Amino acid sequence: MLTRMACALSAFSKAFGALACAVLAVLVTAVVFQRFVMHDTPRWAEELPRLVLVWSAFIGGVACSRERSHLMAGLLPFIVKSPRVLAVVDRINHALIVAGLAALGWAGWQLAQMTMEQMLPAIEVSAGVVYLALPVACALTAVVHVAQFFEPWPPAYADSFPLE
């Protein structure tokens, strides 16, 4: 159940990221055209692309967590040869990540609440909407890591590890 939910969140994250990249490309193209051809910069030229970029970056991290594609040194499997020890370290890693995401998500939620009354002048959207990307992404990513905590070890990418 959790694994299916994590896979669905990853698929949603990829679709959201792809759509956001397309929207960002259109927005930046429109701004460049208006600025250099029409000699008129739209009011939303900075705020709207930034809003789309922030949300796409944070939500995109969900898919990276599911596929374990975040940047990591990956040296532990070369040092520790025991699959059991690696499995324990993997579980501890997921527990620490979930704790960190909870703390970061809580701080992001508080920041979003504090800035909900402030409006972005050009697009007339609450500044809290920008900061809301952090707790939403933390919650989704935490679900992915809880699912990975309960998945069997080694994960799919472990084929490249020199386990004996």
Secondary structure, 3 states (H helix, E strand, C coil): CHHHHHHHHHHHHHHHHHHHHHHHHHHHHHHHHHHHCCCCCCCCCCHHHHHHHHHHHHHHHHHHHHCCCCCCCCCHHHHCCCHHHHHHHHHHHHHHHHHHHHHHHHHHHHHHHHHCCCECCCCCCEHHHHHCHHHHHHHHHHHHHHHHHHCCCCCHHHHHCCCC
